Amino acid sequence: MSFRAHLQQVVENVDGAVACALMGVDGIEVDSHHLDAGDGLDVHTLLIEYSSLFRAAREAAAAHEAGAVSELSVLSERLLVVARLVSPEYFMVVALRPDGNFGKARFMMRVTAPKLLAEL
Amino acid sequence: MSFRAHLQQVVENVDGAVACALMGVDGIEVDSHHLDAGDGLDVHTLLIEYSSLFRAAREAAAAHEAGAVSELSVLSERLLVVARLVSPEYFMVVALRPDGNFGKARFMMRVTAPKLLAEL
């Protein structure tokens, strides 16, 4: 299966999901699957900006002996974004509507991350 | 009740919690209650550094029409940190061990945030 197929499978299996992406910790997207998130919401660009949060969290946690960061989530009025580390250099991220299934998103990431890693 | 008493109550009611703080979005702590988090882990300083994540997430979400950021969480090997907005200028944050009760932490924050807001 291609990266895209795995990412699409996540979006299709999580209620409320509008996007799933595989990204480098440097913010460069490897691949993604997006649905239309509705008026004005540019999920694609937002995920790139959010990737800087992952980098910043990683540096802060490492500097203060809190260990490697494995997951990060941001809830805003119109979007819930959950990111999970796939390898030291890549993470996957799911964007869903705030009323979407957060638990299922986390579950699907846990199941999908090893599959993505196997193809990296 | 003082800020400190509310924050202490959160720590005492969440399994695995090691700290609860009320902070300005600018990273300046208003008050906090800390337990000893164990060797080398400087939760106090880490929370100050993490506050920059809240600011960055807020700017990115606003810039891309995702609305106001209300919650942010970071899971690392040794610490799970959950932050929740109390007012536009203040947020509260709970730090717990990764095996701590995340759901209870979110519940206690939801209950405590209005009490802190009433005293701000």
gemmi code that builds the backbone of each chain (N, CA, C; Angstrom):
import gemmi

chains = {
    "A": [
        ("MET", (0.830, -1.209, 0.000), (0.000, 0.000, 0.000), (0.867, 1.264, 0.000)),
        ("SER", (0.412, 2.263, -0.712), (1.156, 3.519, -0.743), (0.884, 4.303, 0.538)),
        ("PHE", (1.733, 5.294, 0.807), (1.481, 6.181, 1.947), (0.059, 6.729, 1.867)),
        ("ARG", (-0.295, 7.220, 0.691), (-1.579, 7.880, 0.499), (-2.755, 6.968, 0.875)),
        ("ALA", (-2.643, 5.705, 0.491), (-3.720, 4.749, 0.787), (-3.880, 4.565, 2.293)),
        ("HIS", (-2.759, 4.486, 3.010), (-2.823, 4.357, 4.471), (-3.477, 5.597, 5.090)),
        ("LEU", (-3.093, 6.761, 4.608), (-3.605, 8.019, 5.167), (-5.099, 8.170, 4.876)),
        ("GLN", (-5.474, 7.771, 3.664), (-6.884, 7.818, 3.274), (-7.721, 6.888, 4.155)),
        ("GLN", (-7.163, 5.720, 4.462), (-7.848, 4.745, 5.307), (-8.134, 5.335, 6.700)),
        ("VAL", (-7.183, 6.111, 7.215), (-7.392, 6.747, 8.520), (-8.561, 7.718, 8.430)),
        ("VAL", (-8.542, 8.587, 7.430), (-9.615, 9.585, 7.283), (-10.973, 8.892, 7.156)),
        ("GLU", (-10.996, 7.803, 6.397), (-12.279, 7.112, 6.162), (-12.787, 6.382, 7.400)),
        ("ASN", (-11.879, 6.059, 8.322), (-12.274, 5.277, 9.493), (-12.447, 6.086, 10.777)),
        ("VAL", (-12.249, 7.402, 10.697), (-12.399, 8.236, 11.886), (-13.517, 9.247, 11.645)),
        ("ASP", (-14.584, 9.141, 12.414), (-15.697, 10.083, 12.290), (-15.209, 11.509, 12.499)),
        ("GLY", (-15.497, 12.374, 11.561), (-15.141, 13.779, 11.694), (-13.769, 14.137, 11.147)),
        ("ALA", (-12.991, 13.133, 10.719), (-11.637, 13.427, 10.202), (-11.727, 14.136, 8.861)),
        ("VAL", (-10.907, 15.171, 8.681), (-10.888, 15.889, 7.406), (-9.538, 15.782, 6.709)),
        ("ALA", (-8.513, 15.308, 7.434), (-7.205, 15.166, 6.797), (-6.305, 14.240, 7.607)),
        ("CYS", (-5.415, 13.565, 6.897), (-4.365, 12.797, 7.561), (-3.110, 12.973, 6.719)),
        ("ALA", (-1.988, 13.241, 7.385), (-0.745, 13.515, 6.655), (0.438, 12.834, 7.306)),
        ("LEU", (1.420, 12.515, 6.500), (2.723, 12.059, 6.979), (3.694, 13.201, 6.706)),
        ("MET", (4.357, 13.675, 7.739), (5.210, 14.855, 7.586), (6.575, 14.650, 8.226)),
        ("GLY", (7.553, 15.323, 7.662), (8.848, 15.373, 8.312), (8.757, 16.322, 9.501)),
        ("VAL", (9.575, 16.058, 10.519), (9.584, 16.953, 11.673), (10.025, 18.361, 11.235)),
        ("ASP", (10.676, 18.443, 10.075), (11.086, 19.746, 9.529), (9.924, 20.501, 8.885)),
        ("GLY", (8.711, 19.887, 8.894), (7.543, 20.581, 8.359), (7.245, 20.274, 6.905)),
        ("ILE", (8.085, 19.464, 6.271), (7.845, 19.136, 4.864), (6.959, 17.892, 4.771)),
        ("GLU", (5.860, 18.041, 4.041), (4.890, 16.956, 3.936), (5.386, 15.872, 2.995)),
        ("VAL", (5.274, 14.611, 3.431), (5.622, 13.482, 2.559), (4.419, 13.143, 1.687)),
        ("ASP", (3.271, 12.992, 2.325), (2.045, 12.714, 1.586), (0.860, 13.030, 2.492)),
        ("SER", (-0.327, 13.203, 1.893), (-1.507, 13.506, 2.708), (-2.779, 13.156, 1.957)),
        ("HIS", (-3.832, 13.029, 2.725), (-5.166, 12.860, 2.135), (-6.093, 13.858, 2.811)),
        ("HIS", (-6.737, 14.690, 2.010), (-7.587, 15.761, 2.547), (-9.007, 15.673, 2.017)),
        ("LEU", (-9.964, 15.930, 2.882), (-11.325, 16.217, 2.436), (-11.492, 17.729, 2.506)),
        ("ASP", (-12.567, 18.239, 1.962), (-12.824, 19.669, 2.069), (-13.260, 19.982, 3.507)),
        ("ALA", (-12.492, 20.810, 4.209), (-12.766, 21.082, 5.625), (-13.776, 22.217, 5.813)),
        ("GLY", (-14.221, 22.809, 4.725), (-15.222, 23.885, 4.846), (-14.599, 25.255, 4.752)),
        ("ASP", (-15.458, 26.238, 4.722), (-15.091, 27.595, 4.323), (-13.883, 28.223, 5.026)),
        ("GLY", (-12.906, 28.504, 4.226), (-11.778, 29.298, 4.703), (-10.737, 28.536, 5.495)),
        ("LEU", (-11.031, 27.294, 5.865), (-10.120, 26.546, 6.732), (-9.052, 25.855, 5.877)),
        ("ASP", (-7.837, 26.379, 5.938), (-6.748, 25.835, 5.131), (-5.950, 24.844, 5.992)),
        ("VAL", (-6.439, 23.610, 6.058), (-5.831, 22.598, 6.923), (-4.401, 22.285, 6.486)),
        ("HIS", (-4.209, 22.234, 5.191), (-2.902, 21.910, 4.636), (-1.818, 22.843, 5.204)),
        ("THR", (-2.036, 24.131, 5.089), (-1.052, 25.102, 5.561), (-0.968, 25.105, 7.082)),
        ("LEU", (-2.120, 24.918, 7.729), (-2.124, 24.908, 9.195), (-1.251, 23.773, 9.734)),
        ("LEU", (-1.337, 22.602, 9.111), (-0.531, 21.466, 9.588), (0.967, 21.739, 9.443)),
        ("ILE", (1.315, 22.428, 8.384), (2.730, 22.791, 8.203), (3.164, 23.728, 9.338)),
        ("GLU", (2.299, 24.687, 9.668), (2.652, 25.614, 10.764), (2.692, 24.880, 12.110)),
        ("TYR", (1.754, 23.984, 12.309), (1.722, 23.232, 13.561), (2.966, 22.349, 13.728)),
        ("SER", (3.582, 21.958, 12.618), (4.767, 21.087, 12.747), (5.869, 21.767, 13.558)),
        ("SER", (5.850, 23.103, 13.563), (6.856, 23.808, 14.365), (6.604, 23.598, 15.859)),
        ("LEU", (5.336, 23.329, 16.221), (5.022, 23.034, 17.625), (5.704, 21.737, 18.042)),
        ("PHE", (5.638, 20.771, 17.141), (6.253, 19.470, 17.446), (7.760, 19.646, 17.671)),
        ("ARG", (8.383, 20.415, 16.816), (9.830, 20.663, 16.974), (10.124, 21.377, 18.284)),
        ("ALA", (9.335, 22.400, 18.580), (9.570, 23.182, 19.797), (9.331, 22.335, 21.047)),
        ("ALA", (8.271, 21.502, 21.028), (7.981, 20.635, 22.174), (9.125, 19.650, 22.379)),
        ("ARG", (9.626, 19.118, 21.294), (10.712, 18.144, 21.349), (11.957, 18.735, 21.993)),
        ("GLU", (12.287, 19.944, 21.556), (13.486, 20.593, 22.107), (13.319, 20.896, 23.592)),
        ("ALA", (12.144, 21.410, 23.963), (11.909, 21.757, 25.371), (11.917, 20.505, 26.246)),
        ("ALA", (11.240, 19.450, 25.798), (11.167, 18.217, 26.592), (12.553, 17.613, 26.773)),
        ("ALA", (13.326, 17.607, 25.694), (14.676, 17.030, 25.770), (15.550, 17.854, 26.717)),
        ("ALA", (15.423, 19.161, 26.647), (16.254, 20.043, 27.465), (15.950, 19.903, 28.953)),
        ("HIS", (14.728, 19.469, 29.279), (14.331, 19.393, 30.685), (14.090, 17.967, 31.159)),
        ("GLU", (14.722, 17.020, 30.466), (14.725, 15.612, 30.905), (13.357, 14.968, 30.908)),
        ("ALA", (12.447, 15.472, 30.063), (11.111, 14.871, 30.009), (11.035, 13.769, 28.947)),
        ("GLY", (12.156, 13.526, 28.256), (12.207, 12.446, 27.269), (11.641, 12.842, 25.916)),
        ("ALA", (11.599, 11.868, 25.008), (11.146, 12.129, 23.636), (9.650, 12.394, 23.595)),
        ("VAL", (9.249, 13.372, 22.791), (7.829, 13.676, 22.604), (7.238, 12.688, 21.604)),
        ("SER", (6.151, 12.030, 21.976), (5.551, 11.036, 21.081), (4.187, 11.479, 20.544)),
        ("GLU", (3.553, 12.406, 21.228), (2.223, 12.820, 20.763), (1.936, 14.264, 21.161)),
        ("LEU", (1.225, 14.952, 20.313), (0.868, 16.339, 20.585), (-0.534, 16.589, 20.016)),
        ("SER", (-1.377, 17.308, 20.749), (-2.697, 17.624, 20.197), (-3.057, 19.076, 20.469)),
        ("VAL", (-3.798, 19.657, 19.537), (-4.250, 21.049, 19.659), (-5.731, 21.105, 19.315)),
        ("LEU", (-6.501, 21.569, 20.260), (-7.934, 21.740, 20.027), (-8.237, 23.211, 19.841)),
        ("SER", (-8.832, 23.554, 18.709), (-9.318, 24.924, 18.515), (-10.799, 24.844, 18.155)),
        ("GLU", (-11.428, 26.008, 18.067), (-12.884, 26.046, 17.842), (-13.353, 25.182, 16.685)),
        ("ARG", (-12.566, 25.178, 15.604), (-13.051, 24.501, 14.397), (-12.276, 23.251, 14.040)),
        ("LEU", (-11.224, 22.933, 14.811), (-10.391, 21.799, 14.407), (-9.649, 21.193, 15.600)),
        ("LEU", (-9.614, 19.855, 15.612), (-8.781, 19.129, 16.569), (-7.675, 18.453, 15.772)),
        ("VAL", (-6.435, 18.711, 16.144), (-5.298, 18.138, 15.425), (-4.486, 17.280, 16.391)),
        ("VAL", (-4.219, 16.043, 15.983), (-3.424, 15.131, 16.801), (-2.235, 14.653, 15.976)),
        ("ALA", (-1.045, 14.788, 16.540), (0.165, 14.353, 15.843), (0.836, 13.249, 16.646)),
        ("ARG", (1.386, 12.275, 15.955), (2.051, 11.165, 16.625), (3.356, 10.853, 15.908)),
        ("LEU", (4.406, 10.698, 16.669), (5.711, 10.401, 16.080), (5.704, 9.015, 15.445)),
        ("VAL", (6.240, 8.930, 14.229), (6.343, 7.644, 13.518), (7.775, 7.131, 13.599)),
        ("SER", (8.713, 8.020, 13.447), (10.145, 7.736, 13.581), (10.780, 9.018, 14.111)),
        ("PRO", (12.060, 9.012, 14.444), (12.637, 10.262, 14.971), (12.500, 11.445, 14.004)),
        ("GLU", (12.344, 11.172, 12.709), (12.296, 12.256, 11.733), (10.922, 12.518, 11.124)),
        ("TYR", (9.970, 11.615, 11.384), (8.652, 11.758, 10.754), (7.522, 11.609, 11.761)),
        ("PHE", (6.457, 12.352, 11.544), (5.262, 12.132, 12.344), (4.031, 12.101, 11.439)),
        ("MET", (2.971, 11.479, 11.972), (1.717, 11.520, 11.239), (0.739, 12.376, 12.015)),
        ("VAL", (-0.210, 12.937, 11.305), (-1.107, 13.877, 11.938), (-2.516, 13.686, 11.385)),
        ("VAL", (-3.495, 13.734, 12.264), (-4.894, 13.669, 11.852), (-5.570, 14.975, 12.273)),
        ("ALA", (-6.319, 15.571, 11.349), (-7.122, 16.758, 11.665), (-8.580, 16.349, 11.624)),
        ("LEU", (-9.320, 16.677, 12.669), (-10.740, 16.327, 12.676), (-11.569, 17.474, 13.230)),
        ("ARG", (-12.860, 17.417, 12.953), (-13.741, 18.416, 13.532), (-13.762, 18.213, 15.041)),
        ("PRO", (-13.979, 19.289, 15.800), (-13.907, 19.184, 17.263), (-14.839, 18.118, 17.838)),
        ("ASP", (-15.942, 17.820, 17.137), (-16.862, 16.788, 17.633), (-16.544, 15.414, 17.044)),
        ("GLY", (-15.401, 15.305, 16.363), (-15.005, 14.026, 15.779), (-14.534, 13.047, 16.855)),
        ("ASN", (-14.231, 11.831, 16.415), (-13.872, 10.767, 17.348), (-12.368, 10.762, 17.663)),
        ("PHE", (-12.004, 11.491, 18.715), (-10.592, 11.646, 19.107), (-9.970, 10.289, 19.450)),
        ("GLY", (-10.705, 9.462, 20.187), (-10.187, 8.155, 20.594), (-9.897, 7.262, 19.406)),
        ("LYS", (-10.807, 7.295, 18.437), (-10.609, 6.474, 17.241), (-9.433, 7.010, 16.425)),
        ("ALA", (-9.270, 8.328, 16.407), (-8.131, 8.911, 15.691), (-6.818, 8.415, 16.299)),
        ("ARG", (-6.743, 8.447, 17.622), (-5.524, 7.970, 18.285), (-5.301, 6.485, 18.011)),
        ("PHE", (-6.381, 5.711, 18.050), (-6.271, 4.277, 17.785), (-5.767, 4.028, 16.358)),
        ("MET", (-6.354, 4.720, 15.391), (-5.965, 4.520, 13.994), (-4.513, 4.939, 13.752)),
        ("MET", (-4.056, 5.957, 14.493), (-2.657, 6.380, 14.342), (-1.721, 5.315, 14.906)),
        ("ARG", (-2.129, 4.741, 16.038), (-1.302, 3.720, 16.666), (-1.164, 2.503, 15.743)),
        ("VAL", (-2.237, 2.167, 15.049), (-2.245, 1.014, 14.152), (-1.500, 1.330, 12.850)),
        ("THR", (-1.630, 2.572, 12.389), (-1.104, 2.935, 11.071), (0.379, 3.324, 11.114)),
        ("ALA", (0.827, 3.896, 12.240), (2.220, 4.371, 12.316), (3.236, 3.282, 11.940)),
        ("PRO", (3.102, 2.039, 12.464), (4.084, 1.008, 12.092), (4.057, 0.673, 10.595)),
        ("LYS", (2.874, 0.778, 9.989), (2.767, 0.493, 8.548), (3.492, 1.558, 7.730)),
        ("LEU", (3.351, 2.814, 8.166), (4.061, 3.902, 7.478), (5.563, 3.752, 7.678)),
        ("LEU", (5.917, 3.432, 8.907), (7.349, 3.280, 9.230), (7.987, 2.202, 8.369)),
        ("ALA", (7.254, 1.113, 8.132), (7.793, 0.002, 7.339), (8.107, 0.430, 5.911)),
        ("GLU", (7.446, 1.499, 5.467), (7.659, 1.946, 4.083), (8.533, 3.190, 3.974)),
        ("LEU", (8.958, 3.690, 5.107), (9.787, 4.909, 5.065), (11.216, 4.574, 4.648)),
    ],
    "B": [
        ("MET", (-11.431, 30.698, 48.066), (-10.220, 29.866, 47.932), (-9.160, 30.604, 47.116)),
        ("SER", (-7.920, 30.423, 47.494), (-6.835, 31.057, 46.728), (-6.572, 30.242, 45.460)),
        ("PHE", (-5.868, 30.875, 44.509), (-5.459, 30.136, 43.312), (-4.768, 28.840, 43.710)),
        ("ARG", (-3.822, 28.970, 44.627), (-2.999, 27.836, 45.021), (-3.845, 26.657, 45.516)),
        ("ALA", (-4.874, 26.975, 46.305), (-5.740, 25.911, 46.844), (-6.463, 25.169, 45.720)),
        ("HIS", (-6.930, 25.913, 44.711), (-7.598, 25.274, 43.570), (-6.626, 24.361, 42.817)),
        ("LEU", (-5.403, 24.860, 42.619), (-4.410, 24.105, 41.855), (-3.998, 22.844, 42.610)),
        ("GLN", (-3.860, 22.990, 43.930), (-3.508, 21.849, 44.777), (-4.608, 20.785, 44.711)),
        ("GLN", (-5.850, 21.234, 44.697), (-6.980, 20.310, 44.640), (-6.950, 19.476, 43.345)),
        ("VAL", (-6.551, 20.118, 42.260), (-6.444, 19.373, 40.993), (-5.375, 18.289, 41.132)),
        ("VAL", (-4.207, 18.653, 41.633), (-3.108, 17.682, 41.762), (-3.531, 16.521, 42.657)),
        ("GLU", (-4.240, 16.843, 43.726), (-4.639, 15.792, 44.677), (-5.737, 14.890, 44.137)),
        ("ASN", (-6.475, 15.368, 43.153), (-7.598, 14.576, 42.637), (-7.330, 13.872, 41.313)),
        ("VAL", (-6.112, 14.009, 40.796), (-5.788, 13.354, 39.529), (-4.641, 12.368, 39.760)),
        ("ASP", (-4.909, 11.102, 39.560), (-3.868, 10.086, 39.720), (-2.703, 10.388, 38.797)),
        ("GLY", (-1.503, 10.444, 39.358), (-0.305, 10.652, 38.556), (0.066, 12.108, 38.353)),
        ("ALA", (-0.784, 13.028, 38.811), (-0.471, 14.454, 38.603), (0.716, 14.868, 39.473)),
        ("VAL", (1.621, 15.642, 38.919), (2.773, 16.137, 39.681), (2.780, 17.659, 39.785)),
        ("ALA", (1.969, 18.329, 38.978), (1.926, 19.793, 39.064), (0.665, 20.337, 38.413)),
        ("CYS", (0.217, 21.470, 38.919), (-0.864, 22.224, 38.273), (-0.523, 23.696, 38.417)),
        ("ALA", (-0.647, 24.435, 37.325), (-0.257, 25.844, 37.353), (-1.270, 26.706, 36.619)),
        ("LEU", (-1.358, 27.949, 37.057), (-2.103, 28.979, 36.327), (-1.063, 29.918, 35.736)),
        ("MET", (-1.109, 30.080, 34.424), (-0.064, 30.866, 33.766), (-0.649, 31.879, 32.797)),
        ("GLY", (0.077, 32.961, 32.617), (-0.265, 33.889, 31.554), (0.148, 33.283, 30.224)),
        ("VAL", (-0.569, 33.639, 29.163), (-0.190, 33.137, 27.846), (1.217, 33.642, 27.487)),
        ("ASP", (1.660, 34.703, 28.151), (3.016, 35.213, 27.948), (4.081, 34.358, 28.647)),
        ("GLY", (3.670, 33.293, 29.336), (4.637, 32.386, 29.956), (4.954, 32.704, 31.410)),
        ("ILE", (4.341, 33.759, 31.918), (4.608, 34.121, 33.315), (3.600, 33.429, 34.227)),
        ("GLU", (4.140, 32.697, 35.208), (3.289, 31.909, 36.089), (2.593, 32.797, 37.115)),
        ("VAL", (1.298, 32.591, 37.306), (0.555, 33.316, 38.341), (0.716, 32.577, 39.672)),
        ("ASP", (0.469, 31.273, 39.640), (0.628, 30.458, 40.840), (0.702, 28.993, 40.410)),
        ("SER", (1.228, 28.137, 41.290), (1.330, 26.719, 40.936), (1.454, 25.866, 42.187)),
        ("HIS", (1.143, 24.587, 42.023), (1.355, 23.603, 43.086), (2.139, 22.446, 42.476)),
        ("HIS", (3.271, 22.142, 43.056), (4.147, 21.101, 42.506), (4.434, 20.010, 43.530)),
        ("LEU", (4.449, 18.758, 43.063), (5.038, 17.674, 43.847), (6.418, 17.431, 43.253)),
        ("ASP", (7.219, 16.637, 43.918), (8.525, 16.290, 43.359), (8.306, 15.307, 42.208)),
        ("ALA", (8.701, 15.694, 40.991), (8.440, 14.861, 39.815), (9.516, 13.805, 39.600)),
        ("GLY", (10.550, 13.791, 40.439), (11.594, 12.776, 40.297), (12.822, 13.322, 39.610)),
        ("ASP", (13.843, 12.478, 39.595), (15.196, 12.917, 39.237), (15.344, 13.688, 37.933)),
        ("GLY", (15.797, 14.901, 38.116), (16.221, 15.699, 36.966), (15.101, 16.382, 36.204)),
        ("LEU", (13.857, 16.015, 36.509), (12.749, 16.544, 35.731), (12.302, 17.897, 36.303)),
        ("ASP", (12.615, 18.961, 35.566), (12.305, 20.306, 36.040), (10.972, 20.759, 35.416)),
        ("VAL", (9.878, 20.344, 36.037), (8.544, 20.604, 35.488), (8.262, 22.106, 35.433)),
        ("HIS", (8.699, 22.796, 36.466), (8.477, 24.232, 36.548), (8.989, 24.954, 35.290)),
        ("THR", (10.237, 24.731, 34.964), (10.830, 25.390, 33.796), (10.229, 24.869, 32.492)),
        ("LEU", (9.951, 23.567, 32.476), (9.374, 22.981, 31.257), (8.033, 23.630, 30.916)),
        ("LEU", (7.212, 23.858, 31.938), (5.895, 24.465, 31.678), (6.033, 25.874, 31.116)),
        ("ILE", (7.028, 26.589, 31.597), (7.279, 27.932, 31.056), (7.651, 27.832, 29.570)),
        ("GLU", (8.509, 26.861, 29.256), (8.885, 26.709, 27.843), (7.703, 26.253, 26.990)),
        ("TYR", (6.905, 25.341, 27.533), (5.735, 24.868, 26.794), (4.724, 25.989, 26.536)),
        ("SER", (4.717, 27.018, 27.370), (3.737, 28.085, 27.164), (3.928, 28.744, 25.795)),
        ("SER", (5.154, 28.672, 25.268), (5.386, 29.233, 23.932), (4.643, 28.413, 22.871)),
        ("LEU", (4.401, 27.116, 23.163), (3.641, 26.292, 22.222), (2.210, 26.816, 22.122)),
        ("PHE", (1.673, 27.180, 23.289), (0.298, 27.696, 23.313), (0.203, 28.975, 22.466)),
        ("ARG", (1.169, 29.844, 22.649), (1.175, 31.092, 21.862), (1.284, 30.801, 20.362)),
        ("ALA", (2.205, 29.889, 20.012), (2.430, 29.583, 18.597), (1.192, 28.925, 17.987)),
        ("ALA", (0.557, 28.014, 18.743), (-0.637, 27.326, 18.238), (-1.754, 28.346, 18.012)),
        ("ARG", (-1.880, 29.261, 18.937), (-2.915, 30.284, 18.869), (-2.758, 31.160, 17.625)),
        ("GLU", (-1.532, 31.577, 17.381), (-1.287, 32.419, 16.202), (-1.567, 31.658, 14.905)),
        ("ALA", (-1.084, 30.398, 14.859), (-1.274, 29.603, 13.637), (-2.760, 29.331, 13.398)),
        ("ALA", (-3.487, 28.949, 14.446), (-4.912, 28.629, 14.295), (-5.694, 29.864, 13.858)),
        ("ALA", (-5.377, 31.001, 14.462), (-6.083, 32.232, 14.103), (-5.783, 32.617, 12.654)),
        ("ALA", (-4.542, 32.461, 12.244), (-4.139, 32.853, 10.893), (-4.814, 31.985, 9.830)),
        ("HIS", (-5.186, 30.757, 10.215), (-5.756, 29.842, 9.212), (-7.214, 29.514, 9.477)),
        ("GLU", (-7.909, 30.418, 10.177), (-9.361, 30.325, 10.349), (-9.804, 29.097, 11.138)),
        ("ALA", (-8.910, 28.561, 11.997), (-9.298, 27.393, 12.793), (-9.886, 27.816, 14.142)),
        ("GLY", (-9.957, 29.114, 14.395), (-10.582, 29.616, 15.622), (-9.635, 29.607, 16.804)),
        ("ALA", (-10.186, 29.984, 17.953), (-9.376, 30.112, 19.169), (-8.936, 28.738, 19.679)),
        ("VAL", (-7.685, 28.638, 20.126), (-7.167, 27.394, 20.706), (-7.630, 27.306, 22.159)),
        ("SER", (-8.274, 26.198, 22.507), (-8.769, 26.031, 23.874), (-8.002, 24.985, 24.663)),
        ("GLU", (-7.334, 24.059, 23.990), (-6.619, 23.012, 24.716), (-5.424, 22.529, 23.909)),
        ("LEU", (-4.366, 22.162, 24.633), (-3.158, 21.658, 23.980), (-2.565, 20.592, 24.884)),
        ("SER", (-2.102, 19.495, 24.321), (-1.448, 18.481, 25.156), (-0.184, 17.972, 24.500)),
        ("VAL", (0.799, 17.637, 25.338), (2.081, 17.108, 24.861), (2.431, 15.887, 25.692)),
        ("LEU", (2.575, 14.758, 25.012), (2.989, 13.532, 25.685), (4.445, 13.248, 25.369)),
        ("SER", (5.263, 13.140, 26.417), (6.647, 12.702, 26.218), (6.887, 11.490, 27.126)),
        ("GLU", (8.051, 10.889, 26.984), (8.333, 9.641, 27.704), (8.039, 9.720, 29.196)),
        ("ARG", (8.351, 10.849, 29.806), (8.240, 10.940, 31.249), (7.142, 11.862, 31.756)),
        ("LEU", (6.443, 12.530, 30.837), (5.466, 13.520, 31.297), (4.367, 13.766, 30.257)),
        ("LEU", (3.152, 13.861, 30.761), (2.028, 14.278, 29.926), (1.580, 15.643, 30.434)),
        ("VAL", (1.534, 16.610, 29.545), (1.157, 17.967, 29.942), (-0.101, 18.377, 29.172)),
        ("VAL", (-1.113, 18.845, 29.886), (-2.364, 19.290, 29.257), (-2.626, 20.726, 29.686)),
        ("ALA", (-2.822, 21.591, 28.706), (-3.099, 23.000, 28.998), (-4.491, 23.348, 28.509)),
        ("ARG", (-5.176, 24.181, 29.259), (-6.531, 24.587, 28.880), (-6.700, 26.088, 29.105)),
        ("LEU", (-7.248, 26.754, 28.114), (-7.441, 28.195, 28.231), (-8.483, 28.518, 29.308)),
        ("VAL", (-8.151, 29.486, 30.159), (-9.066, 29.923, 31.216), (-9.733, 31.243, 30.805)),
        ("SER", (-8.941, 32.119, 30.228), (-9.430, 33.382, 29.678), (-8.513, 33.690, 28.489)),
        ("PRO", (-8.803, 34.740, 27.724), (-7.922, 34.997, 26.568), (-6.449, 35.187, 26.962)),
        ("GLU", (-6.191, 35.582, 28.208), (-4.816, 35.865, 28.606), (-4.205, 34.841, 29.564)),
        ("TYR", (-4.999, 33.903, 30.054), (-4.491, 32.936, 31.031), (-4.899, 31.513, 30.685)),
        ("PHE", (-4.002, 30.564, 30.978), (-4.384, 29.165, 30.835), (-3.932, 28.409, 32.075)),
        ("MET", (-4.569, 27.256, 32.295), (-4.124, 26.404, 33.383), (-3.516, 25.159, 32.756)),
        ("VAL", (-2.624, 24.534, 33.494), (-1.897, 23.407, 32.933), (-1.703, 22.350, 34.022)),
        ("VAL", (-1.902, 21.093, 33.639), (-1.639, 19.979, 34.538), (-0.526, 19.130, 33.942)),
        ("ALA", (0.463, 18.776, 34.757), (1.529, 17.853, 34.329), (1.330, 16.559, 35.100)),
        ("LEU", (1.314, 15.451, 34.368), (1.158, 14.165, 35.043), (2.087, 13.125, 34.445)),
        ("ARG", (2.283, 12.052, 35.203), (3.074, 10.958, 34.655), (2.307, 10.354, 33.484)),
        ("PRO", (3.041, 9.791, 32.496), (2.373, 9.289, 31.289), (1.288, 8.250, 31.583)),
        ("ASP", (1.400, 7.540, 32.707), (0.371, 6.555, 33.053), (-0.696, 7.164, 33.978)),
        ("GLY", (-0.669, 8.482, 34.139), (-1.661, 9.156, 34.976), (-3.021, 9.213, 34.289)),
        ("ASN", (-3.999, 9.715, 35.002), (-5.380, 9.720, 34.505), (-5.675, 10.988, 33.676)),
        ("PHE", (-5.440, 10.871, 32.391), (-5.604, 11.975, 31.445), (-7.060, 12.479, 31.447)),
        ("GLY", (-7.997, 11.556, 31.438), (-9.420, 11.928, 31.414), (-9.818, 12.720, 32.653)),
        ("LYS", (-9.310, 12.276, 33.808), (-9.624, 12.966, 35.057), (-8.965, 14.351, 35.061)),
        ("ALA", (-7.765, 14.422, 34.504), (-7.080, 15.720, 34.428), (-7.917, 16.707, 33.619)),
        ("ARG", (-8.432, 16.253, 32.471), (-9.259, 17.135, 31.629), (-10.537, 17.520, 32.356)),
        ("PHE", (-11.121, 16.554, 33.054), (-12.352, 16.836, 33.802), (-12.099, 17.883, 34.894)),
        ("MET", (-11.032, 17.684, 35.658), (-10.725, 18.608, 36.753), (-10.423, 20.015, 36.233)),
        ("MET", (-9.809, 20.088, 35.048), (-9.526, 21.399, 34.473), (-10.828, 22.091, 34.061)),
        ("ARG", (-11.728, 21.295, 33.492), (-13.003, 21.858, 33.045), (-13.773, 22.416, 34.244)),
        ("VAL", (-13.691, 21.716, 35.355), (-14.411, 22.123, 36.563), (-13.722, 23.316, 37.244)),
        ("THR", (-12.391, 23.316, 37.204), (-11.625, 24.307, 37.961), (-11.456, 25.632, 37.206)),
        ("ALA", (-11.406, 25.567, 35.878), (-11.157, 26.784, 35.094), (-12.129, 27.921, 35.445)),
        ("PRO", (-13.440, 27.656, 35.542), (-14.365, 28.766, 35.878), (-14.101, 29.346, 37.273)),
        ("LYS", (-13.637, 28.478, 38.189), (-13.338, 28.962, 39.552), (-12.129, 29.894, 39.525)),
        ("LEU", (-11.114, 29.533, 38.725), (-9.942, 30.402, 38.612), (-10.342, 31.713, 37.923)),
        ("LEU", (-11.135, 31.585, 36.884), (-11.559, 32.764, 36.124), (-12.298, 33.755, 37.023)),
        ("ALA", (-13.120, 33.214, 37.932), (-13.901, 34.069, 38.830), (-13.001, 34.903, 39.733)),
        ("GLU", (-11.759, 34.423, 39.946), (-10.849, 35.143, 40.845), (-9.790, 35.949, 40.113)),
        ("LEU", (-9.795, 35.841, 38.776), (-8.759, 36.561, 38.009), (-9.077, 38.057, 37.947)),
    ],
}
model = gemmi.Model(1)
for chain_id, residues in chains.items():
    chain = gemmi.Chain(chain_id)
    for i, (resn, *xyz) in enumerate(residues, 1):
        res = gemmi.Residue()
        res.name, res.seqid = resn, gemmi.SeqId(i, " ")
        for name, pos in zip(("N", "CA", "C"), xyz):
            atom = gemmi.Atom()
            atom.name, atom.element = name, gemmi.Element(name[0])
            atom.pos, atom.b_iso = gemmi.Position(*pos), 0.0
            res.add_atom(atom)
        chain.add_residue(res)
    model.add_chain(chain)
structure = gemmi.Structure()
structure.add_model(model)
structure.setup_entities()
